[in-house]
Amino acid sequence: MMTRQDEFAAALLDPDRAYPPGLLGKGGPPAARRFDVYRNNVVASLIEALETGFPVVRALVGAPFFKAMAGEFVRRHPPLTPLLMLYGAELPGFLKGFPPVDGLPYLPDIARLELALRESYHAADAAPIAPEALAALPPEALARARLRLAPAVRLIRSDWPVHGIWMAHNGGPNPQPEPEEVLVARPGFDPVLRRLPAGSHAVLLALSSGGRLGDVLAGAPPNFHESNISILLQILLETRAICGISTEELS
């Protein structure tokens, strides 16, 4: 049985639902008109939050379509917290099951990428290691090293050129139709995207789980070539994505 709070919340996000029973305005008459105004303002603010949080998705489908789609999303996925900075976490999954965008199969991954950018922006700070600290390790110590990635790091692997699509939206060249792996990191105040060499996603996941660098590289996927090691480490250092090194054995 729905509580009065549940009834109020359900009516607030569904324009087809009647206003909650017992809702009175000043002087006693039902407050239907005032509730409709409030409902429209709440839904509009949530749609605006999605437009701000997913600008590339919005550009790809067009502003009118996005607004209508966002309205449907808001009704299915109301915010769970009054803080709207990360509202829309369910949008990638929503897009996968939304038939009107079936012709844009890359759209859910673009939404994942844009969500990762916001998560990175709001993640905790962490001091990066100095590049010299990694360079100073002898080969045997480097092989034993466990690298701690910064809280702002996010990883995306997609069957679609999500990095290229995002870059094209921001003035870059048209993307090549190929899978891409992307690192999101925050070297300064704002997050950045870097396309990774093939196979890096699996390598970084293993490193983030506490694997030793040597063991992780030995078990790297076949498409991660030996020449990619220095490229990957350079990207991690440039984006200040490593915030700790340990060469001690785990107890």
Helices and strands as residue ranges (DSSP letters): H 4-13, H 32-53, H 55-61, H 63-76, H 91-96, G 99-101, H 107-122, H 131-135, H 139-144, E 146-149, E 154-158, H 162-169, E 180-185, E 192-196, H 200-208, H 213-218, H 228-238, E 242-246
